[in-house]
Amino acid sequence: MTDRVERRREREQRVVAEMIALYCRGNHDAYDRKSKTLCPECSELSAYAAVRTARCPLMSEKTFCSNCRVHCYSPEMRERIRAVMRYSGPRIITVHPILAMWHLVSSRRERKKLESE
């Protein structure tokens, strides 16, 4: 059980990190394309998201933060991650198609499960 939860945590952290990198690459001049280094603002958001995911007590019950009934992000960080998701969501399929499809299928499955409860 715990192994499954840890794999979920790692997957969620990977998806969020990839989406933040895509956002930073498309919106910030401070993104370094050679070393794929994020700008300071996006680095801060990525680290914040990783900590929140690592500390999530509901990881065994949900797949992604967007499907969670408890939102643990601060209001400022929540708005920043929303901006990242709005930008990166439609674009991630061209960069990471398998990851994007997995995310889409998992999210829809989770939403249906939540609606049926």
Order of alpha helices (4+ residues) and beta strands (2+ residues): alpha-alpha-alpha-alpha
